[in-house]
Amino acid sequence: MILGVDVDRQGRCAHWHSDVDVVANKCLLCDDYFACSLCHAALRDHPFGRMPRDAHEAAMCGVCGHTFGLAAYGKQCPSCGQLFNPGCSDHVEEYFLD
C-alpha cells in the first residue's frame, strides 16, 4: 500500500501526478511506502528515514507492486517495464543514504 496525500491506486499524489510518477519510497523508520517525501512529512511526525543504497526493497512500483533498489530508481520497473519519472534521480539524496 502506498501512503500519501490524495494518492491514486498507482501511487500518484497531490505533489507528483504525471503518468510516470508511480514510484513509492520506503521510509526506514516507519517501514511504510510513501508517494513522496512531502506526503511523508504531512502524515508522520519524524523525518523521512533514508534507505541504504544497497537495499533491495527501497522503492515500489505503483503499477505492479514490485519492490526494487536504487539501480532501477528513476528508470523503469524491472518487473512490469513501467517507465518512471527520470526526475526521480534528482531526489536520490532524499530517499537513500550517502
N, CA, C and O atoms as a GROMACS GRO file, in nm:
protein
  392
    1MET      N    1   0.084  -0.117   0.000
    1MET     CA    2   0.000   0.000   0.000
    1MET      C    3   0.090   0.125   0.000
    1MET      O    4   0.188   0.133   0.074
    2ILE      N    5   0.054   0.220  -0.083
    2ILE     CA    6   0.128   0.345  -0.092
    2ILE      C    7   0.051   0.454  -0.017
    2ILE      O    8  -0.066   0.480  -0.047
    3LEU      N    9   0.117   0.515   0.078
    3LEU     CA   10   0.056   0.620   0.159
    3LEU      C   11   0.089   0.757   0.100
    3LEU      O   12   0.193   0.774   0.035
    4GLY      N   13   0.002   0.853   0.124
    4GLY     CA   14   0.028   0.989   0.078
    4GLY      C   15  -0.097   1.074   0.081
    4GLY      O   16  -0.202   1.033   0.131
    5VAL      N   17  -0.085   1.193   0.026
    5VAL     CA   18  -0.194   1.290   0.020
    5VAL      C   19  -0.262   1.277  -0.116
    5VAL      O   20  -0.198   1.295  -0.220
    6ASP      N   21  -0.391   1.247  -0.114
    6ASP     CA   22  -0.469   1.229  -0.238
    6ASP      C   23  -0.404   1.129  -0.333
    6ASP      O   24  -0.389   1.157  -0.452
    7VAL      N   25  -0.365   1.014  -0.281
    7VAL     CA   26  -0.297   0.911  -0.360
    7VAL      C   27  -0.398   0.833  -0.443
    7VAL      O   28  -0.502   0.791  -0.394
    8ASP      N   29  -0.364   0.813  -0.572
    8ASP     CA   30  -0.449   0.727  -0.655
    8ASP      C   31  -0.400   0.582  -0.643
    8ASP      O   32  -0.306   0.554  -0.570
    9ARG      N   33  -0.463   0.491  -0.713
    9ARG     CA   34  -0.433   0.349  -0.696
    9ARG      C   35  -0.294   0.310  -0.744
    9ARG      O   36  -0.247   0.201  -0.712
   10GLN      N   37  -0.225   0.398  -0.820
   10GLN     CA   38  -0.090   0.369  -0.867
   10GLN      C   39   0.016   0.454  -0.797
   10GLN      O   40   0.133   0.451  -0.835
   11GLY      N   41  -0.022   0.528  -0.696
   11GLY     CA   42   0.074   0.600  -0.614
   11GLY      C   43   0.101   0.744  -0.652
   11GLY      O   44   0.190   0.807  -0.596
   12ARG      N   45   0.026   0.797  -0.747
   12ARG     CA   46   0.040   0.941  -0.776
   12ARG      C   47  -0.024   1.018  -0.661
   12ARG      O   48  -0.124   0.974  -0.604
   13CYS      N   49   0.034   1.133  -0.629
   13CYS     CA   50  -0.017   1.207  -0.514
   13CYS      C   51  -0.046   1.352  -0.550
   13CYS      O   52  -0.037   1.392  -0.666
   14ALA      N   53  -0.082   1.429  -0.450
   14ALA     CA   54  -0.112   1.571  -0.470
   14ALA      C   55   0.010   1.649  -0.519
   14ALA      O   56  -0.004   1.754  -0.581
   15HIS      N   57   0.130   1.597  -0.492
   15HIS     CA   58   0.253   1.667  -0.528
   15HIS      C   59   0.310   1.624  -0.662
   15HIS      O   60   0.365   1.706  -0.736
   16TRP      N   61   0.298   1.497  -0.694
   16TRP     CA   62   0.354   1.439  -0.816
   16TRP      C   63   0.247   1.352  -0.881
   16TRP      O   64   0.205   1.252  -0.822
   17HIS      N   65   0.202   1.389  -1.000
   17HIS     CA   66   0.086   1.319  -1.055
   17HIS      C   67   0.088   1.302  -1.207
   17HIS      O   68  -0.018   1.297  -1.270
   18SER      N   69   0.206   1.293  -1.267
   18SER     CA   70   0.212   1.265  -1.411
   18SER      C   71   0.199   1.114  -1.434
   18SER      O   72   0.195   1.036  -1.338
   19ASP      N   73   0.192   1.073  -1.557
   19ASP     CA   74   0.178   0.931  -1.590
   19ASP      C   75   0.294   0.847  -1.537
   19ASP      O   76   0.276   0.728  -1.509
   20VAL      N   77   0.412   0.906  -1.521
   20VAL     CA   78   0.530   0.830  -1.478
   20VAL      C   79   0.563   0.849  -1.329
   20VAL      O   80   0.665   0.798  -1.283
   21ASP      N   81   0.479   0.918  -1.256
   21ASP     CA   82   0.501   0.937  -1.112
   21ASP      C   83   0.438   0.823  -1.034
   21ASP      O   84   0.342   0.844  -0.958
   22VAL      N   85   0.491   0.705  -1.053
   22VAL     CA   86   0.434   0.584  -0.992
   22VAL      C   87   0.537   0.508  -0.909
   22VAL      O   88   0.529   0.385  -0.898
   23VAL      N   89   0.633   0.579  -0.850
   23VAL     CA   90   0.733   0.518  -0.763
   23VAL      C   91   0.704   0.558  -0.620
   23VAL      O   92   0.690   0.677  -0.589
   24ALA      N   93   0.696   0.460  -0.532
   24ALA     CA   94   0.679   0.486  -0.390
   24ALA      C   95   0.813   0.460  -0.321
   24ALA      O   96   0.888   0.371  -0.361
   25ASN      N   97   0.842   0.538  -0.219
   25ASN     CA   98   0.968   0.527  -0.147
   25ASN      C   99   0.945   0.477  -0.005
   25ASN      O  100   0.854   0.522   0.064
   26LYS      N  101   1.028   0.384   0.038
   26LYS     CA  102   1.014   0.325   0.171
   26LYS      C  103   1.090   0.408   0.274
   26LYS      O  104   1.206   0.445   0.253
   27CYS      N  105   1.023   0.437   0.384
   27CYS     CA  106   1.085   0.505   0.497
   27CYS      C  107   1.144   0.400   0.591
   27CYS      O  108   1.072   0.311   0.638
   28LEU      N  109   1.271   0.409   0.617
   28LEU     CA  110   1.340   0.314   0.703
   28LEU      C  111   1.284   0.318   0.846
   28LEU      O  112   1.283   0.215   0.914
   29LEU      N  113   1.239   0.434   0.891
   29LEU     CA  114   1.194   0.448   1.029
   29LEU      C  115   1.056   0.389   1.055
   29LEU      O  116   1.034   0.326   1.159
   30CYS      N  117   0.963   0.407   0.962
   30CYS     CA  118   0.828   0.356   0.985
   30CYS      C  119   0.795   0.235   0.898
   30CYS      O  120   0.688   0.176   0.912
   31ASP      N  121   0.886   0.199   0.806
   31ASP     CA  122   0.872   0.078   0.725
   31ASP      C  123   0.749   0.080   0.634
   31ASP      O  124   0.695  -0.025   0.600
   32ASP      N  125   0.706   0.200   0.593
   32ASP     CA  126   0.594   0.216   0.503
   32ASP      C  127   0.642   0.280   0.373
   32ASP      O  128   0.746   0.347   0.370
   33TYR      N  129   0.566   0.259   0.266
   33TYR     CA  130   0.594   0.321   0.137
   33TYR      C  131   0.510   0.447   0.121
   33TYR      O  132   0.390   0.447   0.147
   34PHE      N  133   0.574   0.556   0.077
   34PHE     CA  134   0.508   0.684   0.058
   34PHE      C  135   0.524   0.732  -0.085
   34PHE      O  136   0.625   0.704  -0.151
   35ALA      N  137   0.423   0.803  -0.134
   35ALA     CA  138   0.428   0.857  -0.269
   35ALA      C  139   0.543   0.954  -0.286
   35ALA      O  140   0.604   0.960  -0.393
   36CYS      N  141   0.575   1.031  -0.182
   36CYS     CA  142   0.689   1.124  -0.187
   36CYS      C  143   0.723   1.170  -0.046
   36CYS      O  144   0.650   1.143   0.049
   37SER      N  145   0.835   1.241  -0.034
   37SER     CA  146   0.877   1.289   0.098
   37SER      C  147   0.783   1.396   0.153
   37SER      O  148   0.767   1.408   0.275
   38LEU      N  149   0.720   1.473   0.065
   38LEU     CA  150   0.623   1.574   0.110
   38LEU      C  151   0.501   1.507   0.173
   38LEU      O  152   0.447   1.555   0.272
   39CYS      N  153   0.457   1.396   0.114
   39CYS     CA  154   0.346   1.320   0.171
   39CYS      C  155   0.386   1.264   0.307
   39CYS      O  156   0.308   1.269   0.402
   40HIS      N  157   0.506   1.210   0.316
   40HIS     CA  158   0.555   1.157   0.443
   40HIS      C  159   0.554   1.266   0.550
   40HIS      O  160   0.508   1.243   0.662
   41ALA      N  161   0.603   1.385   0.516
   41ALA     CA  162   0.606   1.496   0.611
   41ALA      C  163   0.466   1.535   0.657
   41ALA      O  164   0.448   1.575   0.772
   42ALA      N  165   0.368   1.523   0.569
   42ALA     CA  166   0.230   1.559   0.604
   42ALA      C  167   0.165   1.456   0.695
   42ALA      O  168   0.073   1.489   0.770
   43LEU      N  169   0.211   1.331   0.688
   43LEU     CA  170   0.143   1.222   0.759
   43LEU      C  171   0.218   1.167   0.880
   43LEU      O  172   0.159   1.096   0.962
   44ARG      N  173   0.345   1.199   0.893
   44ARG     CA  174   0.426   1.144   1.002
   44ARG      C  175   0.492   1.257   1.082
   44ARG      O  176   0.505   1.369   1.034
   45ASP      N  177   0.533   1.225   1.204
   45ASP     CA  178   0.595   1.325   1.290
   45ASP      C  179   0.745   1.304   1.307
   45ASP      O  180   0.804   1.350   1.404
   46HIS      N  181   0.806   1.234   1.213
   46HIS     CA  182   0.951   1.214   1.215
   46HIS      C  183   1.006   1.238   1.074
   46HIS      O  184   0.932   1.234   0.976
   47PRO      N  185   1.136   1.263   1.064
   47PRO     CA  186   1.195   1.283   0.931
   47PRO      C  187   1.191   1.154   0.849
   47PRO      O  188   1.181   1.045   0.905
   48PHE      N  189   1.198   1.168   0.717
   48PHE     CA  190   1.200   1.051   0.630
   48PHE      C  191   1.328   0.973   0.654
   48PHE      O  192   1.438   1.027   0.643
   49GLY      N  193   1.314   0.846   0.687
   49GLY     CA  194   1.429   0.759   0.709
   49GLY      C  195   1.482   0.707   0.576
   49GLY      O  196   1.420   0.623   0.512
   50ARG      N  197   1.597   0.758   0.535
   50ARG     CA  198   1.654   0.719   0.407
   50ARG      C  199   1.703   0.574   0.412
   50ARG      O  200   1.753   0.527   0.514
   51MET      N  201   1.686   0.506   0.300
   51MET     CA  202   1.723   0.366   0.288
   51MET      C  203   1.869   0.351   0.246
   51MET      O  204   1.924   0.439   0.180
   52PRO      N  205   1.934   0.240   0.284
   52PRO     CA  206   2.069   0.213   0.235
   52PRO      C  207   2.067   0.198   0.083
   52PRO      O  208   1.969   0.149   0.026
   53ARG      N  209   2.173   0.240   0.019
   53ARG     CA  210   2.181   0.233  -0.128
   53ARG      C  211   2.176   0.090  -0.182
   53ARG      O  212   2.141   0.070  -0.298
   54ASP      N  213   2.208  -0.008  -0.099
   54ASP     CA  214   2.206  -0.147  -0.145
   54ASP      C  215   2.077  -0.220  -0.106
   54ASP      O  216   2.066  -0.341  -0.128
   55ALA      N  217   1.980  -0.149  -0.049
   55ALA     CA  218   1.852  -0.212  -0.010
   55ALA      C  219   1.774  -0.254  -0.135
   55ALA      O  220   1.759  -0.177  -0.229
   56HIS      N  221   1.725  -0.376  -0.132
   56HIS     CA  222   1.652  -0.429  -0.248
   56HIS      C  223   1.504  -0.394  -0.248
   56HIS      O  224   1.436  -0.412  -0.349
   57GLU      N  225   1.453  -0.345  -0.136
   57GLU     CA  226   1.311  -0.310  -0.126
   57GLU      C  227   1.294  -0.164  -0.087
   57GLU      O  228   1.205  -0.130  -0.010
   58ALA      N  229   1.378  -0.077  -0.141
   58ALA     CA  230   1.377   0.066  -0.106
   58ALA      C  231   1.267   0.143  -0.176
   58ALA      O  232   1.227   0.250  -0.129
   59ALA      N  233   1.219   0.091  -0.286
   59ALA     CA  234   1.114   0.158  -0.363
   59ALA      C  235   1.017   0.054  -0.417
   59ALA      O  236   1.048  -0.066  -0.422
   60MET      N  237   0.899   0.101  -0.458
   60MET     CA  238   0.798   0.010  -0.509
   60MET      C  239   0.729   0.070  -0.631
   60MET      O  240   0.700   0.190  -0.635
   61CYS      N  241   0.704  -0.013  -0.730
   61CYS     CA  242   0.631   0.028  -0.850
   61CYS      C  243   0.483   0.038  -0.814
   61CYS      O  244   0.425  -0.058  -0.763
   62GLY      N  245   0.422   0.152  -0.842
   62GLY     CA  246   0.281   0.170  -0.813
   62GLY      C  247   0.190   0.097  -0.909
   62GLY      O  248   0.071   0.080  -0.881
   63VAL      N  249   0.242   0.052  -1.021
   63VAL     CA  250   0.162  -0.020  -1.120
   63VAL      C  251   0.147  -0.168  -1.082
   63VAL      O  252   0.036  -0.221  -1.081
   64CYS      N  253   0.261  -0.234  -1.051
   64CYS     CA  254   0.255  -0.378  -1.025
   64CYS      C  255   0.289  -0.418  -0.883
   64CYS      O  256   0.270  -0.534  -0.845
   65GLY      N  257   0.340  -0.324  -0.800
   65GLY     CA  258   0.373  -0.354  -0.662
   65GLY      C  259   0.509  -0.417  -0.641
   65GLY      O  260   0.544  -0.454  -0.528
   66HIS      N  261   0.588  -0.431  -0.747
   66HIS     CA  262   0.722  -0.489  -0.736
   66HIS      C  263   0.813  -0.395  -0.657
   66HIS      O  264   0.811  -0.274  -0.680
   67THR      N  265   0.892  -0.450  -0.565
   67THR     CA  266   0.988  -0.368  -0.491
   67THR      C  267   1.125  -0.383  -0.554
   67THR      O  268   1.159  -0.487  -0.610
   68PHE      N  269   1.204  -0.276  -0.545
   68PHE     CA  270   1.334  -0.275  -0.611
   68PHE      C  271   1.427  -0.178  -0.541
   68PHE      O  272   1.386  -0.109  -0.447
   69GLY      N  273   1.551  -0.172  -0.586
   69GLY     CA  274   1.651  -0.086  -0.526
   69GLY      C  275   1.691   0.030  -0.616
   69GLY      O  276   1.623   0.062  -0.714
   70LEU      N  277   1.800   0.092  -0.580
   70LEU     CA  278   1.846   0.214  -0.644
   70LEU      C  279   1.876   0.198  -0.793
   70LEU      O  280   1.858   0.294  -0.868
   71ALA      N  281   1.919   0.081  -0.837
   71ALA     CA  282   1.957   0.062  -0.978
   71ALA      C  283   1.844   0.094  -1.075
   71ALA      O  284   1.869   0.143  -1.185
   72ALA      N  285   1.719   0.069  -1.037
   72ALA     CA  286   1.605   0.094  -1.126
   72ALA      C  287   1.538   0.228  -1.097
   72ALA      O  288   1.448   0.269  -1.171
   73TYR      N  289   1.580   0.296  -0.993
   73TYR     CA  290   1.515   0.419  -0.950
   73TYR      C  291   1.528   0.528  -1.056
   73TYR      O  292   1.638   0.559  -1.102
   74GLY      N  293   1.415   0.586  -1.095
   74GLY     CA  294   1.414   0.689  -1.199
   74GLY      C  295   1.425   0.634  -1.340
   74GLY      O  296   1.441   0.710  -1.435
   75LYS      N  297   1.416   0.503  -1.354
   75LYS     CA  298   1.429   0.440  -1.486
   75LYS      C  299   1.299   0.369  -1.523
   75LYS      O  300   1.207   0.430  -1.576
   76GLN      N  301   1.294   0.239  -1.494
   76GLN     CA  302   1.171   0.164  -1.520
   76GLN      C  303   1.163   0.044  -1.428
   76GLN      O  304   1.264  -0.002  -1.375
   77CYS      N  305   1.043  -0.006  -1.411
   77CYS     CA  306   1.021  -0.120  -1.323
   77CYS      C  307   1.086  -0.244  -1.383
   77CYS      O  308   1.063  -0.277  -1.499
   78PRO      N  309   1.168  -0.313  -1.303
   78PRO     CA  310   1.232  -0.434  -1.353
   78PRO      C  311   1.134  -0.550  -1.374
   78PRO      O  312   1.167  -0.649  -1.439
   79SER      N  313   1.013  -0.537  -1.320
   79SER     CA  314   0.914  -0.644  -1.334
   79SER      C  315   0.817  -0.620  -1.449
   79SER      O  316   0.805  -0.704  -1.538
   80CYS      N  317   0.747  -0.505  -1.448
   80CYS     CA  318   0.643  -0.482  -1.550
   80CYS      C  319   0.687  -0.389  -1.663
   80CYS      O  320   0.617  -0.377  -1.763
   81GLY      N  321   0.802  -0.323  -1.648
   81GLY     CA  322   0.852  -0.234  -1.752
   81GLY      C  323   0.795  -0.094  -1.750
   81GLY      O  324   0.828  -0.013  -1.838
   82GLN      N  325   0.710  -0.062  -1.652
   82GLN     CA  326   0.655   0.074  -1.640
   82GLN      C  327   0.769   0.175  -1.631
   82GLN      O  328   0.861   0.159  -1.552
   83LEU      N  329   0.762   0.279  -1.712
   83LEU     CA  330   0.862   0.386  -1.705
   83LEU      C  331   0.836   0.472  -1.582
   83LEU      O  332   0.721   0.500  -1.548
   84PHE      N  333   0.944   0.513  -1.517
   84PHE     CA  334   0.936   0.602  -1.402
   84PHE      C  335   0.982   0.741  -1.443
   84PHE      O  336   1.048   0.758  -1.546
   85ASN      N  337   0.946   0.838  -1.364
   85ASN     CA  338   0.986   0.976  -1.388
   85ASN      C  339   1.138   0.987  -1.377
   85ASN      O  340   1.193   0.962  -1.270
   86PRO      N  341   1.207   1.022  -1.486
   86PRO     CA  342   1.353   1.033  -1.478
   86PRO      C  343   1.397   1.141  -1.379
   86PRO      O  344   1.511   1.138  -1.332
   87GLY      N  345   1.310   1.236  -1.348
   87GLY     CA  346   1.340   1.338  -1.249
   87GLY      C  347   1.356   1.283  -1.108
   87GLY      O  348   1.410   1.350  -1.021
   88CYS      N  349   1.310   1.160  -1.085
   88CYS     CA  350   1.329   1.097  -0.953
   88CYS      C  351   1.477   1.091  -0.918
   88CYS      O  352   1.514   1.100  -0.801
   89SER      N  353   1.560   1.075  -1.018
   89SER     CA  354   1.705   1.068  -0.994
   89SER      C  355   1.759   1.195  -0.930
   89SER      O  356   1.863   1.191  -0.865
   90ASP      N  357   1.689   1.306  -0.947
   90ASP     CA  358   1.730   1.432  -0.885
   90ASP      C  359   1.704   1.433  -0.734
   90ASP      O  360   1.752   1.522  -0.663
   91HIS      N  361   1.629   1.334  -0.685
   91HIS     CA  362   1.589   1.330  -0.544
   91HIS      C  363   1.647   1.212  -0.468
   91HIS      O  364   1.601   1.180  -0.359
   92VAL      N  365   1.746   1.147  -0.525
   92VAL     CA  366   1.806   1.029  -0.463
   92VAL      C  367   1.850   1.059  -0.320
   92VAL      O  368   1.831   0.976  -0.231
   93GLU      N  369   1.909   1.175  -0.296
   93GLU     CA  370   1.959   1.209  -0.163
   93GLU      C  371   1.848   1.221  -0.058
   93GLU      O  372   1.874   1.211   0.062
   94GLU      N  373   1.724   1.242  -0.102
   94GLU     CA  374   1.612   1.248  -0.007
   94GLU      C  375   1.570   1.110   0.042
   94GLU      O  376   1.517   1.096   0.153
   95TYR      N  377   1.594   1.007  -0.040
   95TYR     CA  378   1.543   0.874  -0.012
   95TYR      C  379   1.648   0.769   0.018
   95TYR      O  380   1.616   0.663   0.072
   96PHE      N  381   1.774   0.796  -0.018
   96PHE     CA  382   1.882   0.699   0.000
   96PHE      C  383   1.997   0.761   0.078
   96PHE      O  384   2.029   0.879   0.062
   97LEU      N  385   2.060   0.679   0.162
   97LEU     CA  386   2.177   0.722   0.237
   97LEU      C  387   2.295   0.742   0.144
   97LEU      O  388   2.302   0.683   0.036
   98ASP      N  389   2.388   0.826   0.186
   98ASP     CA  390   2.510   0.851   0.107
   98ASP      C  391   2.600   0.730   0.105
   98ASP      O  392   2.706   0.733   0.044
   0.00000   0.00000   0.00000
